[in-house]
Amino acid sequence: MRLKLLNKRLRDLRVSLGLSQEAMGSYGFISTPGWVKIENATRNPSDELISTLCDWLAKEGHVDAGQKQALLEELLCLKYVNSLSSFVSRLASDYYKTLVIPNILRLPEKA
């Protein structure tokens, strides 16, 4: 199954932190099965979950306040790209791939 942009980005965030799916579930803002469903694109995270995740990243010192806001905006944009028509979503997805986004807990690109 092809992962949607948001689901892939959340998986990349988890991997960049060196955490397992079980560890993400143990932090209390989502269950382990819930996190697995999000990464597998069978469930979309709520806006509240995305906000809580960004708050947790800031609280744990993984991002500063500016990075937290940028990451929150990026994740919310990715979430709503998926709800557009398939044509517009494809255009937005292609445009997203061309953007230079600050390296906020992002896996390095493979050469």
Stockholm file with secondary structure:
# STOCKHOLM 1.0

chainA/1-111         MRLKLLNKRLRDLRVSLGLSQEAMGSYGFISTPGWVKIENATRNPSDELISTLCDWLAKEGHVDAGQKQALLEELLCLKYVNSLSSFVSRLASDYYKTLVIPNILRLPEKA
#=GR chainA/1-111 SS CCCCHHHHHHHHHHHHTTCCHHHHHHTSSSCHHHHHHHHTTSSCCCHHHHHHHHHHHHHTTSSCHHHHHHHHHHHHHHHHHTTSCHHHHHHHHHHHHHSCCCCSSCCCCCC
#=GC SS_cons         CCCCHHHHHHHHHHHHTTCCHHHHHHTSSSCHHHHHHHHTTSSCCCHHHHHHHHHHHHHTTSSCHHHHHHHHHHHHHHHHHTTSCHHHHHHHHHHHHHSCCCCSSCCCCCC
//
